Amino acid sequence: MSKIDTVVFDFGNVLVRWAPKEIINLTFSSPDNAEQLAKDIFAGDIWKNLNLGKLTEAEAKQEYAERYHLSSVTLDALFYYVKQTQILIYNTHILLEKLSQANYRLYALTDNVKEIVSHLRETYSFWNVFDGHVVSAEIGMMKPQKEIFQYLMDTYQVIPEHSVFLDDMAGNVQAASAMGFKTIHFTNADIAEKQLKAFGLIF
């Protein structure tokens, strides 16, 4: 087995919570069509373009307003809750610290929006634990495209065979595996710690 020296973390539902339906319920006071609204807003082209860095938050608000006839007050609330609901996932930041103290190389690979990333930087100290970050909106690529994994590898000299990638989305895990990474389909930090140790990591 190749010796693992690098661990790559996704953010949403790995380090911080990502809960689209909850955001919709908070913004619109639990509407009957919450599931459809969450799909429209967070799984459509506007949100994708935010994640790709093609739109700013202000530009996205304008597009949402025009398409869904939403007021500026509603959209301000929506983006407020987008950020404020991203609380820490229990114990993952502790796992990150343990790996850092054991001198593993740590990287973030996240499909994310510039304004959300700014909020996370200001709110949580875990950002500084990483040796490097790849953010979709900063480079115009998203998981599960192989190009974003290649960007990580080229930018930070990450060798997949010596690395473990953690993500909560099965498609992203499969894409990383196809690139040669050891992978963990993340469910919680305690299980992830056991899986990392099963790969031979010592911390």
C-alpha positions as CSV (number, residue, x, y, z in Angstrom):
1,M,0.0,0.0,0.0
2,S,1.3,3.5,-0.9
3,K,2.1,5.7,2.0
4,I,-0.5,8.4,2.5
5,D,0.9,11.9,3.1
6,T,-2.0,14.1,1.9
7,V,-5.7,14.5,2.8
8,V,-8.1,16.5,0.7
9,F,-11.4,17.8,2.2
10,D,-14.6,18.9,0.7
11,F,-16.4,21.6,2.7
12,G,-20.2,21.3,2.4
13,N,-21.5,18.6,4.8
14,V,-18.0,17.6,5.6
15,L,-16.6,20.7,7.4
16,V,-19.7,22.9,7.5
17,R,-23.4,22.1,7.0
18,W,-25.1,22.7,3.7
19,A,-28.8,22.5,4.0
20,P,-30.7,24.0,1.0
21,K,-34.2,23.0,2.2
22,E,-33.6,24.5,5.6
23,I,-32.4,27.7,4.0
24,I,-35.7,27.9,2.0
25,N,-37.8,27.2,5.1
26,L,-36.1,30.0,7.0
27,T,-36.4,32.4,4.1
28,F,-39.9,31.7,3.1
29,S,-41.4,30.6,6.4
30,S,-41.7,26.9,5.6
31,P,-43.6,27.0,2.3
32,D,-45.4,24.0,1.0
33,N,-43.2,23.9,-2.1
34,A,-39.9,24.1,-0.2
35,E,-38.4,21.1,-1.9
36,Q,-39.1,22.5,-5.4
37,L,-37.9,26.0,-4.4
38,A,-34.6,24.5,-3.1
39,K,-34.2,22.7,-6.4
40,D,-35.0,25.8,-8.4
41,I,-32.6,28.1,-6.5
42,F,-29.7,25.8,-5.6
43,A,-29.7,23.2,-8.4
44,G,-30.3,25.5,-11.3
45,D,-28.0,27.5,-13.7
46,I,-27.9,30.6,-11.6
47,W,-26.4,28.9,-8.6
48,K,-24.1,26.9,-10.9
49,N,-22.8,30.1,-12.4
50,L,-22.2,31.5,-8.9
51,N,-20.2,28.4,-8.1
52,L,-18.2,28.8,-11.4
53,G,-17.4,32.4,-10.6
54,K,-19.4,33.7,-13.6
55,L,-21.7,35.7,-11.3
56,T,-21.3,37.8,-8.2
57,E,-23.8,37.5,-5.4
58,A,-25.3,40.8,-6.4
59,E,-25.7,39.7,-10.0
60,A,-27.2,36.4,-8.9
61,K,-29.7,38.2,-6.8
62,Q,-30.7,40.3,-9.8
63,E,-31.2,37.1,-11.9
64,Y,-33.2,35.4,-9.1
65,A,-35.4,38.5,-8.8
66,E,-36.2,38.6,-12.5
67,R,-36.8,34.9,-12.9
68,Y,-38.7,34.2,-9.7
69,H,-40.2,37.6,-8.9
70,L,-38.5,37.8,-5.5
71,S,-38.1,41.0,-3.6
72,S,-34.7,42.4,-2.6
73,V,-35.7,41.8,1.1
74,T,-36.4,38.2,0.4
75,L,-33.1,37.7,-1.5
76,D,-31.1,39.5,1.2
77,A,-32.7,37.0,3.7
78,L,-31.9,34.1,1.4
79,F,-28.2,34.9,1.2
80,Y,-28.1,35.7,4.9
81,Y,-29.3,32.2,5.7
82,V,-27.1,30.6,3.1
83,K,-24.2,31.9,5.1
84,Q,-25.5,31.7,8.7
85,T,-26.7,28.1,8.4
86,Q,-23.2,26.9,7.6
87,I,-22.3,25.8,11.1
88,L,-19.5,23.4,11.8
89,I,-20.1,19.7,11.3
90,Y,-19.5,18.0,14.6
91,N,-15.8,17.0,15.1
92,T,-14.5,17.4,11.6
93,H,-12.5,20.5,12.5
94,I,-11.0,18.5,15.4
95,L,-10.1,15.7,12.9
96,L,-8.4,18.3,10.7
97,E,-6.4,19.6,13.6
98,K,-5.3,16.1,14.5
99,L,-4.1,15.5,11.0
100,S,-2.3,18.9,10.9
101,Q,-0.5,18.1,14.2
102,A,0.6,14.8,12.7
103,N,2.2,16.8,9.7
104,Y,-0.1,15.5,7.0
105,R,-0.5,17.8,4.0
106,L,-4.0,19.2,4.0
107,Y,-6.0,20.7,1.1
108,A,-9.5,22.0,0.5
109,L,-11.3,21.2,-2.7
110,T,-14.7,22.9,-2.7
111,D,-17.5,23.9,-5.1
112,N,-18.2,27.2,-3.6
113,V,-19.2,30.9,-4.0
114,K,-16.7,33.7,-3.5
115,E,-18.9,35.5,-1.0
116,I,-19.5,32.3,1.0
117,V,-15.8,31.6,1.1
118,S,-15.2,35.1,2.4
119,H,-17.7,34.4,5.2
120,L,-16.1,31.1,6.1
121,R,-12.7,32.7,6.2
122,E,-13.9,35.3,8.6
123,T,-16.0,33.0,10.7
124,Y,-13.9,29.8,11.2
125,S,-10.2,29.2,12.0
126,F,-10.1,25.9,10.1
127,W,-9.3,27.8,6.9
128,N,-5.7,28.5,8.1
129,V,-5.1,24.8,8.9
130,F,-5.0,23.9,5.2
131,D,-1.8,24.1,3.1
132,G,-3.8,25.1,0.1
133,H,-7.3,25.6,-1.3
134,V,-9.1,25.0,-4.6
135,V,-12.4,26.9,-4.8
136,S,-14.6,26.4,-7.9
137,A,-15.6,30.0,-8.2
138,E,-11.9,31.1,-8.3
139,I,-10.9,28.8,-11.2
140,G,-14.1,28.2,-13.2
141,M,-14.3,24.5,-12.7
142,M,-16.5,22.2,-10.5
143,K,-16.5,18.7,-9.2
144,P,-16.9,16.1,-10.5
145,Q,-15.0,17.4,-13.5
146,K,-11.6,15.7,-13.7
147,E,-10.1,19.0,-14.6
148,I,-10.6,20.4,-11.1
149,F,-8.8,17.4,-9.6
150,Q,-6.0,17.8,-12.1
151,Y,-5.8,21.5,-11.1
152,L,-5.3,20.5,-7.4
153,M,-2.7,18.0,-8.4
154,D,-0.7,20.4,-10.6
155,T,-1.0,23.4,-8.3
156,Y,0.0,21.7,-5.1
157,Q,2.0,18.7,-6.4
158,V,-0.6,16.3,-5.0
159,I,0.0,12.7,-5.9
160,P,-3.4,10.8,-5.9
161,E,-1.9,7.5,-4.9
162,H,-0.5,9.1,-1.8
163,S,-3.7,11.0,-1.0
164,V,-7.1,10.5,0.5
165,F,-10.1,12.6,-0.7
166,L,-13.2,13.1,1.5
167,D,-16.6,14.2,0.1
168,D,-20.2,13.7,1.0
169,M,-21.3,13.4,-2.6
170,A,-21.0,9.9,-4.2
171,G,-20.4,11.3,-7.7
172,N,-17.4,13.4,-6.5
173,V,-16.0,10.4,-4.6
174,Q,-16.2,8.3,-7.7
175,A,-14.5,11.0,-9.8
176,A,-11.7,11.2,-7.4
177,S,-11.3,7.5,-7.3
178,A,-11.1,7.4,-11.1
179,M,-8.2,9.9,-10.8
180,G,-6.3,7.5,-8.5
181,F,-7.2,9.0,-5.1
182,K,-8.0,6.8,-2.1
183,T,-11.5,8.0,-1.1
184,I,-13.9,8.3,1.8
185,H,-17.6,8.9,1.2
186,F,-18.1,11.1,4.3
187,T,-20.9,10.6,6.7
188,N,-19.4,11.8,10.0
189,A,-16.0,12.7,11.5
190,D,-15.7,9.7,13.8
191,I,-16.3,7.2,11.0
192,A,-13.9,9.2,8.7
193,E,-11.2,9.0,11.4
194,K,-11.5,5.2,11.5
195,Q,-11.4,5.0,7.7
196,L,-8.3,7.2,7.5
197,K,-6.5,5.0,10.1
198,A,-7.5,2.0,8.1
199,F,-5.6,3.5,5.2
200,G,-2.6,3.6,7.4
201,L,-2.6,7.2,8.6
202,I,-1.2,7.6,12.1
203,F,-2.5,10.5,14.2
